[in-house]
Every structure is written in C-alpha cells, then in structure tokens.
Amino acid sequence: MAVHVGKKVAPIAVRSMPNKTEIIQINDIRVQLTWKSGVRMMRVRVLPPDGTVCATAPRWTSRKAVIGFLSERYDWMQKAIHKVQSRPQPVQLNYVEGEQVLLFGTPYTIHLKEVLPKETKHVSIEGDTITLHIKSGASREIREALLLAFYKERLSMVVSVYMKDYQSRLQCPEIPFRILRRKSVWGTFNPRKRSIVYNINLAQVPLECVQYVVLHEMTHQYISAHNADFYRKMAVFMPDWKERRTLLKQFGQKL
Ligand SMILES: [Zn+2]
C-alpha cells in the first residue's frame, strides 16, 4: 500500500480481537512479534533507523510455525539489519544561521531574520537562501515548526498539481490527501477511505520523485499489491518510474 523507505509494509489489520505482542529470539536477533486477527499471512520487516525487527502473524498460527518462518528468514533479517544500520543516520538539524536544508532536492542555506513588529513569522525564499523571519531567541522547536509549515505548503501545492494531472489522465474521481510526519513510508493509500497520506519529507526530494510517489499511491486504487500488473499500469504514465524510484531511495538515505 505504500512506498517504503525501507522494505515491505504489512497490511493494515482489521482488528476484531486485541493484538498480542511478544519478543521472540531467533539466534542473536530479537523479533518483536504481534499476533493479529485480521491478517492472513506472516510478515517480517526491518525498520529504520536502528534495524528493529517486527513481525506479524495471524492469531491462529502456532508458535512452532512462527519460529520456523522466522528461522528460514534469518539470513535475510541479518542482511536487512546490516543494510539499515549502515545507512548514514539522519542528521539532527538545528535550523540555525548557515545550516543547509533541502527543498525538492536543491540545497538552500538558512538565514534567520528578526520579524518586523506587526508582522507574523513567515518564510521567504530567494536565490539559494531560505529566510526564517522570526523573533530573535525563538526556540529550535519554533524554527523547526516554521520550516515544516513552509515545507507542507510547498509540498501540498506540488502534490495537488500532480494529482489533478493524473486524475484527469486516469479519469478517476478526486482523491483527498493529507501531509503528515512519517518515519518510514513516503506515502500510503487507504483503500477504505480512498485517501492518501504523504510524508512531509517529500518536500526535500527532487520533484520527479514526488511525482513518482503520487502516481504510485494513485495506482493503488486499482491494484493493491506491488505486482507486475501494478508496475505495468504505472509505466503507461511513467515509463522511467524505476529510475525515479532509485533516485528516491538515494534521497531516502540522506533524509
Ligand atoms: Zn505501494
């Protein structure tokens, strides 16, 4: 359902019984296992940034079957953990004078400027500088919130344009969307609500990658799995989707 920063996504479970979580040790790997009603298959994934291993299993699965399933995937889990942990870890930004930030793949330098009396705090962009017009002494949280609001506004504009374009080309009704902070997914299509959530960090990746995520999520309204049909349908409108996905993955590691 989603374009993932890391590996695959587990389907969203329709819960009729509360989930139960426990830790299962497979050699040296600690797996956080959740028994769920409403899922049909066992799944395992390795989450960034620290390589936490999470698995889900249908409630009726035996413990023996779960251990067998995870043991078979021990090598894969080990490799995936290594891959996630060897990525450059996200840099903690402080949103101070001279710091570099990205907007649609382009680096900009932050400049802080005292907001005028009677003016509300805002962001302006000129050349390769993003200026935060803010009260002197504003906290890191306030500076961050201001930049994120700016990201959200710009990303929302871009996504709206792409979505309108694909809505007319796919001849589908309008799909509502929201932009939120997300840890591991770039986007998610919710088939029940028929809506999309985009990761606010998309404001930092090149536009061709944003467009890829938009078409990817919109294609999920027809095909939920990432199968050959799914990518065939995408390729009709975006023959170079693979290159864009590769580029997005590179950026994913930088964010
Ligand atoms: Zn997807």
py3Dmol code that shows the C-alpha trace and the ligand (Angstrom):
import py3Dmol

protein = """\
ATOM      1  CA  MET A   1       0.000   0.000   0.000  1.00  0.00           C
ATOM      2  CA  ALA A   2       2.905   2.309   0.487  1.00  0.00           C
ATOM      3  CA  VAL A   3       6.164   3.479  -0.951  1.00  0.00           C
ATOM      4  CA  HIS A   4       8.537   2.439   1.746  1.00  0.00           C
ATOM      5  CA  VAL A   5      11.751   3.991   2.857  1.00  0.00           C
ATOM      6  CA  GLY A   6      12.916   0.543   3.853  1.00  0.00           C
ATOM      7  CA  LYS A   7      11.345  -2.838   2.989  1.00  0.00           C
ATOM      8  CA  LYS A   8       7.794  -4.102   2.634  1.00  0.00           C
ATOM      9  CA  VAL A   9       4.731  -2.940   4.551  1.00  0.00           C
ATOM     10  CA  ALA A  10       2.418  -5.243   6.416  1.00  0.00           C
ATOM     11  CA  PRO A  11      -1.265  -4.904   5.510  1.00  0.00           C
ATOM     12  CA  ILE A  12      -3.414  -2.946   7.904  1.00  0.00           C
ATOM     13  CA  ALA A  13      -5.254  -5.411  10.080  1.00  0.00           C
ATOM     14  CA  VAL A  14      -8.967  -5.182  10.695  1.00  0.00           C
ATOM     15  CA  ARG A  15      -8.990  -5.934  14.384  1.00  0.00           C
ATOM     16  CA  SER A  16     -11.764  -7.853  15.964  1.00  0.00           C
ATOM     17  CA  MET A  17      -9.639  -9.035  18.882  1.00  0.00           C
ATOM     18  CA  PRO A  18      -6.909  -7.095  20.673  1.00  0.00           C
ATOM     19  CA  ASN A  19      -3.401  -7.743  19.363  1.00  0.00           C
ATOM     20  CA  LYS A  20      -0.825  -9.511  21.479  1.00  0.00           C
ATOM     21  CA  THR A  21       2.868  -8.681  21.248  1.00  0.00           C
ATOM     22  CA  GLU A  22       5.817 -10.692  22.475  1.00  0.00           C
ATOM     23  CA  ILE A  23       9.563 -10.949  21.886  1.00  0.00           C
ATOM     24  CA  ILE A  24      10.907 -13.994  20.081  1.00  0.00           C
ATOM     25  CA  GLN A  25      14.633 -14.640  19.888  1.00  0.00           C
ATOM     26  CA  ILE A  26      15.971 -16.164  16.659  1.00  0.00           C
ATOM     27  CA  ASN A  27      19.666 -16.815  17.374  1.00  0.00           C
ATOM     28  CA  ASP A  28      21.043 -13.316  18.053  1.00  0.00           C
ATOM     29  CA  ILE A  29      18.064 -11.473  16.539  1.00  0.00           C
ATOM     30  CA  ARG A  30      15.312 -10.130  18.752  1.00  0.00           C
ATOM     31  CA  VAL A  31      11.977 -10.137  16.913  1.00  0.00           C
ATOM     32  CA  GLN A  32       9.017  -8.137  18.129  1.00  0.00           C
ATOM     33  CA  LEU A  33       6.118 -10.371  17.188  1.00  0.00           C
ATOM     34  CA  THR A  34       2.499  -9.262  17.090  1.00  0.00           C
ATOM     35  CA  TRP A  35      -0.294 -11.803  16.866  1.00  0.00           C
ATOM     36  CA  LYS A  36      -3.111 -10.238  14.932  1.00  0.00           C
ATOM     37  CA  SER A  37      -6.587 -11.216  13.982  1.00  0.00           C
ATOM     38  CA  GLY A  38      -7.495  -9.997  10.530  1.00  0.00           C
ATOM     39  CA  VAL A  39      -4.169 -10.777   8.833  1.00  0.00           C
ATOM     40  CA  ARG A  40      -3.815 -13.847   6.684  1.00  0.00           C
ATOM     41  CA  MET A  41      -0.053 -14.140   6.297  1.00  0.00           C
ATOM     42  CA  MET A  42       3.056 -13.949   8.399  1.00  0.00           C
ATOM     43  CA  ARG A  43       5.205 -10.919   7.678  1.00  0.00           C
ATOM     44  CA  VAL A  44       8.553  -9.667   8.870  1.00  0.00           C
ATOM     45  CA  ARG A  45      10.164  -6.300   8.340  1.00  0.00           C
ATOM     46  CA  VAL A  46      13.247  -4.421   9.465  1.00  0.00           C
ATOM     47  CA  LEU A  47      12.652  -0.815  10.407  1.00  0.00           C
ATOM     48  CA  PRO A  48      14.942   2.180  10.041  1.00  0.00           C
ATOM     49  CA  PRO A  49      16.857   3.812  11.576  1.00  0.00           C
ATOM     50  CA  ASP A  50      18.037   1.211  14.125  1.00  0.00           C
ATOM     51  CA  GLY A  51      17.038  -2.066  12.443  1.00  0.00           C
ATOM     52  CA  THR A  52      14.252  -3.110  14.808  1.00  0.00           C
ATOM     53  CA  VAL A  53      12.726  -6.363  13.559  1.00  0.00           C
ATOM     54  CA  CYS A  54       8.933  -6.526  13.639  1.00  0.00           C
ATOM     55  CA  ALA A  55       6.832  -9.495  12.626  1.00  0.00           C
ATOM     56  CA  THR A  56       3.120 -10.108  12.419  1.00  0.00           C
ATOM     57  CA  ALA A  57       1.361 -13.448  12.446  1.00  0.00           C
ATOM     58  CA  PRO A  58      -2.310 -14.372  12.206  1.00  0.00           C
ATOM     59  CA  ARG A  59      -3.696 -15.188  15.659  1.00  0.00           C
ATOM     60  CA  TRP A  60      -4.324 -18.844  14.823  1.00  0.00           C
ATOM     61  CA  THR A  61      -0.690 -19.528  13.804  1.00  0.00           C
ATOM     62  CA  SER A  62       1.217 -21.946  16.050  1.00  0.00           C
ATOM     63  CA  ARG A  63       4.359 -20.763  17.809  1.00  0.00           C
ATOM     64  CA  LYS A  64       6.286 -23.531  16.033  1.00  0.00           C
ATOM     65  CA  ALA A  65       5.175 -22.247  12.618  1.00  0.00           C
ATOM     66  CA  VAL A  66       6.190 -18.682  13.529  1.00  0.00           C
ATOM     67  CA  ILE A  67       9.642 -19.772  14.692  1.00  0.00           C
ATOM     68  CA  GLY A  68      10.043 -21.850  11.527  1.00  0.00           C
ATOM     69  CA  PHE A  69       9.020 -18.898   9.358  1.00  0.00           C
ATOM     70  CA  LEU A  70      11.452 -16.540  11.097  1.00  0.00           C
ATOM     71  CA  SER A  71      14.306 -19.050  11.176  1.00  0.00           C
ATOM     72  CA  GLU A  72      14.024 -19.537   7.417  1.00  0.00           C
ATOM     73  CA  ARG A  73      14.432 -15.784   7.050  1.00  0.00           C
ATOM     74  CA  TYR A  74      17.326 -15.456   9.474  1.00  0.00           C
ATOM     75  CA  ASP A  75      19.890 -14.660   6.750  1.00  0.00           C
ATOM     76  CA  TRP A  76      17.572 -12.136   5.129  1.00  0.00           C
ATOM     77  CA  MET A  77      16.921 -10.434   8.503  1.00  0.00           C
ATOM     78  CA  GLN A  78      20.631 -10.278   9.270  1.00  0.00           C
ATOM     79  CA  LYS A  79      21.377  -8.657   5.907  1.00  0.00           C
ATOM     80  CA  ALA A  80      18.461  -6.238   6.199  1.00  0.00           C
ATOM     81  CA  ILE A  81      19.539  -5.146   9.698  1.00  0.00           C
ATOM     82  CA  HIS A  82      23.062  -4.571   8.476  1.00  0.00           C
ATOM     83  CA  LYS A  83      21.808  -2.573   5.484  1.00  0.00           C
ATOM     84  CA  VAL A  84      19.568  -0.335   7.600  1.00  0.00           C
ATOM     85  CA  GLN A  85      22.215   0.242  10.269  1.00  0.00           C
ATOM     86  CA  SER A  86      24.991   1.032   7.798  1.00  0.00           C
ATOM     87  CA  ARG A  87      22.971   3.862   6.252  1.00  0.00           C
ATOM     88  CA  PRO A  88      24.073   7.341   7.221  1.00  0.00           C
ATOM     89  CA  GLN A  89      21.912   8.159  10.219  1.00  0.00           C
ATOM     90  CA  PRO A  90      19.662  11.212   9.875  1.00  0.00           C
ATOM     91  CA  VAL A  91      21.441  14.408  10.786  1.00  0.00           C
ATOM     92  CA  GLN A  92      19.867  16.350  13.616  1.00  0.00           C
ATOM     93  CA  LEU A  93      19.120  19.798  12.235  1.00  0.00           C
ATOM     94  CA  ASN A  94      19.023  22.835  14.480  1.00  0.00           C
ATOM     95  CA  TYR A  95      17.634  25.333  11.939  1.00  0.00           C
ATOM     96  CA  VAL A  96      20.306  27.900  12.718  1.00  0.00           C
ATOM     97  CA  GLU A  97      22.036  30.515  10.583  1.00  0.00           C
ATOM     98  CA  GLY A  98      24.098  28.981   7.773  1.00  0.00           C
ATOM     99  CA  GLU A  99      22.709  25.455   8.071  1.00  0.00           C
ATOM    100  CA  GLN A 100      21.884  23.599   4.838  1.00  0.00           C
ATOM    101  CA  VAL A 101      18.375  22.318   4.156  1.00  0.00           C
ATOM    102  CA  LEU A 102      16.824  20.771   1.055  1.00  0.00           C
ATOM    103  CA  LEU A 103      13.800  21.873  -0.909  1.00  0.00           C
ATOM    104  CA  PHE A 104      12.835  19.482  -3.720  1.00  0.00           C
ATOM    105  CA  GLY A 105      16.361  18.154  -3.924  1.00  0.00           C
ATOM    106  CA  THR A 106      18.079  21.555  -4.015  1.00  0.00           C
ATOM    107  CA  PRO A 107      20.217  22.712  -1.082  1.00  0.00           C
ATOM    108  CA  TYR A 108      19.424  26.084   0.491  1.00  0.00           C
ATOM    109  CA  THR A 109      21.158  27.959   3.285  1.00  0.00           C
ATOM    110  CA  ILE A 110      19.129  29.046   6.281  1.00  0.00           C
ATOM    111  CA  HIS A 111      19.129  32.710   7.164  1.00  0.00           C
ATOM    112  CA  LEU A 112      17.450  33.975  10.311  1.00  0.00           C
ATOM    113  CA  LYS A 113      15.906  37.417  10.278  1.00  0.00           C
ATOM    114  CA  GLU A 114      14.159  39.300  13.049  1.00  0.00           C
ATOM    115  CA  VAL A 115      10.477  39.534  12.214  1.00  0.00           C
ATOM    116  CA  LEU A 116       9.220  43.119  11.959  1.00  0.00           C
ATOM    117  CA  PRO A 117       6.822  44.421  14.605  1.00  0.00           C
ATOM    118  CA  LYS A 118       3.223  43.854  13.375  1.00  0.00           C
ATOM    119  CA  GLU A 119       4.493  41.118  11.049  1.00  0.00           C
ATOM    120  CA  THR A 120       3.754  37.442  11.741  1.00  0.00           C
ATOM    121  CA  LYS A 121       6.546  34.890  11.482  1.00  0.00           C
ATOM    122  CA  HIS A 122       6.968  33.553   7.956  1.00  0.00           C
ATOM    123  CA  VAL A 123       9.421  32.074   5.484  1.00  0.00           C
ATOM    124  CA  SER A 124      10.765  33.636   2.308  1.00  0.00           C
ATOM    125  CA  ILE A 125      12.963  32.163  -0.377  1.00  0.00           C
ATOM    126  CA  GLU A 126      15.412  33.979  -2.592  1.00  0.00           C
ATOM    127  CA  GLY A 127      18.303  32.626  -4.640  1.00  0.00           C
ATOM    128  CA  ASP A 128      19.813  29.812  -2.626  1.00  0.00           C
ATOM    129  CA  THR A 129      18.657  31.169   0.732  1.00  0.00           C
ATOM    130  CA  ILE A 130      15.631  30.286   2.811  1.00  0.00           C
ATOM    131  CA  THR A 131      14.948  33.033   5.331  1.00  0.00           C
ATOM    132  CA  LEU A 132      13.087  32.369   8.548  1.00  0.00           C
ATOM    133  CA  HIS A 133      11.517  35.653   9.660  1.00  0.00           C
ATOM    134  CA  ILE A 134      11.182  35.021  13.344  1.00  0.00           C
ATOM    135  CA  LYS A 135      11.561  36.661  16.766  1.00  0.00           C
ATOM    136  CA  SER A 136      15.128  36.613  17.995  1.00  0.00           C
ATOM    137  CA  GLY A 137      15.534  33.992  20.643  1.00  0.00           C
ATOM    138  CA  ALA A 138      12.841  31.756  19.140  1.00  0.00           C
ATOM    139  CA  SER A 139      13.431  28.151  20.197  1.00  0.00           C
ATOM    140  CA  ARG A 140      14.611  25.334  17.954  1.00  0.00           C
ATOM    141  CA  GLU A 141      11.083  23.884  18.075  1.00  0.00           C
ATOM    142  CA  ILE A 142       9.600  27.133  16.794  1.00  0.00           C
ATOM    143  CA  ARG A 143      12.175  27.395  13.988  1.00  0.00           C
ATOM    144  CA  GLU A 144      11.554  23.784  13.007  1.00  0.00           C
ATOM    145  CA  ALA A 145       7.765  24.186  13.079  1.00  0.00           C
ATOM    146  CA  LEU A 146       8.043  27.251  10.850  1.00  0.00           C
ATOM    147  CA  LEU A 147      10.160  25.445   8.271  1.00  0.00           C
ATOM    148  CA  LEU A 148       7.884  22.391   8.364  1.00  0.00           C
ATOM    149  CA  ALA A 149       4.828  24.579   7.780  1.00  0.00           C
ATOM    150  CA  PHE A 150       6.644  26.024   4.757  1.00  0.00           C
ATOM    151  CA  TYR A 151       7.520  22.504   3.522  1.00  0.00           C
ATOM    152  CA  LYS A 152       3.919  21.428   3.959  1.00  0.00           C
ATOM    153  CA  GLU A 153       2.608  24.385   1.980  1.00  0.00           C
ATOM    154  CA  ARG A 154       5.060  23.877  -0.908  1.00  0.00           C
ATOM    155  CA  LEU A 155       4.578  20.108  -0.999  1.00  0.00           C
ATOM    156  CA  SER A 156       0.812  20.496  -0.902  1.00  0.00           C
ATOM    157  CA  MET A 157       0.940  22.789  -3.953  1.00  0.00           C
ATOM    158  CA  VAL A 158       3.136  20.376  -5.890  1.00  0.00           C
ATOM    159  CA  VAL A 159       1.142  17.272  -4.943  1.00  0.00           C
ATOM    160  CA  SER A 160      -2.157  18.975  -5.893  1.00  0.00           C
ATOM    161  CA  VAL A 161      -0.853  19.741  -9.370  1.00  0.00           C
ATOM    162  CA  TYR A 162       0.414  16.181  -9.944  1.00  0.00           C
ATOM    163  CA  MET A 163      -2.753  14.636  -8.536  1.00  0.00           C
ATOM    164  CA  LYS A 164      -5.023  16.763 -10.722  1.00  0.00           C
ATOM    165  CA  ASP A 165      -2.988  15.780 -13.751  1.00  0.00           C
ATOM    166  CA  TYR A 166      -3.187  12.044 -13.018  1.00  0.00           C
ATOM    167  CA  GLN A 167      -6.851  12.271 -12.008  1.00  0.00           C
ATOM    168  CA  SER A 168      -7.692  13.512 -15.476  1.00  0.00           C
ATOM    169  CA  ARG A 169      -5.393  11.007 -17.189  1.00  0.00           C
ATOM    170  CA  LEU A 170      -6.662   8.068 -15.131  1.00  0.00           C
ATOM    171  CA  GLN A 171     -10.187   9.503 -15.316  1.00  0.00           C
ATOM    172  CA  CYS A 172     -10.729   8.823 -11.639  1.00  0.00           C
ATOM    173  CA  PRO A 173     -12.609  10.890  -9.057  1.00  0.00           C
ATOM    174  CA  GLU A 174     -10.637  13.272  -6.879  1.00  0.00           C
ATOM    175  CA  ILE A 175      -8.665  11.638  -4.045  1.00  0.00           C
ATOM    176  CA  PRO A 176      -8.298  13.628  -0.812  1.00  0.00           C
ATOM    177  CA  PHE A 177      -4.796  13.765   0.679  1.00  0.00           C
ATOM    178  CA  ARG A 178      -3.012  14.855   3.824  1.00  0.00           C
ATOM    179  CA  ILE A 179       0.631  15.644   4.558  1.00  0.00           C
ATOM    180  CA  LEU A 180       1.978  14.271   7.827  1.00  0.00           C
ATOM    181  CA  ARG A 181       5.252  13.428   9.545  1.00  0.00           C
ATOM    182  CA  ARG A 182       6.021   9.786   8.880  1.00  0.00           C
ATOM    183  CA  LYS A 183       9.007   7.705   9.949  1.00  0.00           C
ATOM    184  CA  SER A 184       9.335   5.005   7.341  1.00  0.00           C
ATOM    185  CA  VAL A 185       6.878   5.498   4.483  1.00  0.00           C
ATOM    186  CA  TRP A 186       6.810   8.092   1.726  1.00  0.00           C
ATOM    187  CA  GLY A 187       3.126   7.657   1.130  1.00  0.00           C
ATOM    188  CA  THR A 188       0.150   5.452   1.956  1.00  0.00           C
ATOM    189  CA  PHE A 189      -3.077   4.839   0.089  1.00  0.00           C
ATOM    190  CA  ASN A 190      -6.020   3.971   2.327  1.00  0.00           C
ATOM    191  CA  PRO A 191      -8.457   1.922   0.200  1.00  0.00           C
ATOM    192  CA  ARG A 192     -11.253   2.101   2.775  1.00  0.00           C
ATOM    193  CA  LYS A 193     -11.227   5.888   2.983  1.00  0.00           C
ATOM    194  CA  ARG A 194      -9.869   6.211  -0.573  1.00  0.00           C
ATOM    195  CA  SER A 195      -7.374   8.803   0.587  1.00  0.00           C
ATOM    196  CA  ILE A 196      -3.621   9.309   0.544  1.00  0.00           C
ATOM    197  CA  VAL A 197      -1.168  10.395   3.228  1.00  0.00           C
ATOM    198  CA  TYR A 198       2.155  11.842   2.052  1.00  0.00           C
ATOM    199  CA  ASN A 199       5.297  12.116   4.150  1.00  0.00           C
ATOM    200  CA  ILE A 200       6.284  15.746   4.740  1.00  0.00           C
ATOM    201  CA  ASN A 201       9.910  14.800   3.972  1.00  0.00           C
ATOM    202  CA  LEU A 202       8.909  14.551   0.310  1.00  0.00           C
ATOM    203  CA  ALA A 203       9.407  18.337   0.261  1.00  0.00           C
ATOM    204  CA  GLN A 204      13.133  17.543   0.400  1.00  0.00           C
ATOM    205  CA  VAL A 205      13.377  15.119  -2.529  1.00  0.00           C
ATOM    206  CA  PRO A 206      13.510  16.004  -6.258  1.00  0.00           C
ATOM    207  CA  LEU A 207      10.201  16.740  -7.949  1.00  0.00           C
ATOM    208  CA  GLU A 208      10.434  13.690 -10.226  1.00  0.00           C
ATOM    209  CA  CYS A 209      10.482  11.531  -7.077  1.00  0.00           C
ATOM    210  CA  VAL A 210       7.465  13.338  -5.617  1.00  0.00           C
ATOM    211  CA  GLN A 211       5.645  12.719  -8.891  1.00  0.00           C
ATOM    212  CA  TYR A 212       6.625   9.046  -8.705  1.00  0.00           C
ATOM    213  CA  VAL A 213       5.170   8.714  -5.194  1.00  0.00           C
ATOM    214  CA  VAL A 214       1.946  10.450  -6.287  1.00  0.00           C
ATOM    215  CA  LEU A 215       1.416   8.103  -9.230  1.00  0.00           C
ATOM    216  CA  HIS A 216       2.449   5.095  -7.144  1.00  0.00           C
ATOM    217  CA  GLU A 217      -0.171   5.818  -4.463  1.00  0.00           C
ATOM    218  CA  MET A 218      -2.836   6.671  -7.031  1.00  0.00           C
ATOM    219  CA  THR A 219      -2.204   3.372  -8.839  1.00  0.00           C
ATOM    220  CA  HIS A 220      -3.047   1.573  -5.586  1.00  0.00           C
ATOM    221  CA  GLN A 221      -6.703   2.499  -6.073  1.00  0.00           C
ATOM    222  CA  TYR A 222      -6.745  -0.140  -8.836  1.00  0.00           C
ATOM    223  CA  ILE A 223      -4.132  -2.645  -7.655  1.00  0.00           C
ATOM    224  CA  SER A 224      -3.166  -3.023  -4.011  1.00  0.00           C
ATOM    225  CA  ALA A 225      -0.174  -5.369  -4.456  1.00  0.00           C
ATOM    226  CA  HIS A 226       3.217  -4.382  -5.864  1.00  0.00           C
ATOM    227  CA  ASN A 227       2.945  -6.937  -8.655  1.00  0.00           C
ATOM    228  CA  ALA A 228       3.738  -6.893 -12.371  1.00  0.00           C
ATOM    229  CA  ASP A 229       0.272  -5.511 -13.189  1.00  0.00           C
ATOM    230  CA  PHE A 230       0.826  -2.660 -10.777  1.00  0.00           C
ATOM    231  CA  TYR A 231       4.105  -1.572 -12.373  1.00  0.00           C
ATOM    232  CA  ARG A 232       2.727  -2.120 -15.874  1.00  0.00           C
ATOM    233  CA  LYS A 233      -0.112   0.259 -15.093  1.00  0.00           C
ATOM    234  CA  MET A 234       2.323   2.819 -13.683  1.00  0.00           C
ATOM    235  CA  ALA A 235       4.643   2.512 -16.675  1.00  0.00           C
ATOM    236  CA  VAL A 236       1.849   3.639 -19.018  1.00  0.00           C
ATOM    237  CA  PHE A 237       2.080   7.118 -17.478  1.00  0.00           C
ATOM    238  CA  MET A 238       5.677   6.994 -16.240  1.00  0.00           C
ATOM    239  CA  PRO A 239       7.992   4.823 -18.345  1.00  0.00           C
ATOM    240  CA  ASP A 240      11.012   5.846 -16.224  1.00  0.00           C
ATOM    241  CA  TRP A 241       9.446   5.017 -12.824  1.00  0.00           C
ATOM    242  CA  LYS A 242      12.348   2.707 -11.971  1.00  0.00           C
ATOM    243  CA  GLU A 243      14.996   5.434 -12.280  1.00  0.00           C
ATOM    244  CA  ARG A 244      12.846   7.726 -10.172  1.00  0.00           C
ATOM    245  CA  ARG A 245      12.458   5.053  -7.514  1.00  0.00           C
ATOM    246  CA  THR A 246      16.238   4.520  -7.456  1.00  0.00           C
ATOM    247  CA  LEU A 247      16.777   8.256  -7.040  1.00  0.00           C
ATOM    248  CA  LEU A 248      14.176   8.386  -4.256  1.00  0.00           C
ATOM    249  CA  LYS A 249      15.960   5.578  -2.424  1.00  0.00           C
ATOM    250  CA  GLN A 250      19.215   7.532  -2.549  1.00  0.00           C
ATOM    251  CA  PHE A 251      17.481  10.526  -1.082  1.00  0.00           C
ATOM    252  CA  GLY A 252      15.755   8.349   1.472  1.00  0.00           C
ATOM    253  CA  GLN A 253      19.148   7.570   2.852  1.00  0.00           C
ATOM    254  CA  LYS A 254      20.055  11.196   3.129  1.00  0.00           C
ATOM    255  CA  LEU A 255      16.933  12.357   4.915  1.00  0.00           C
TER     256      LEU A 255
END
"""
ligand_1 = """\
1
ZN
Zn 2.840 0.889 -2.622
"""
view = py3Dmol.view(width=600, height=400)
view.addModel(protein, "pdb")
view.setStyle({"model": 0}, {"cartoon": {"style": "trace"}})
view.addModel(ligand_1, "xyz")
view.setStyle({"model": 1}, {"stick": {}})
view.zoomTo()
view.show()
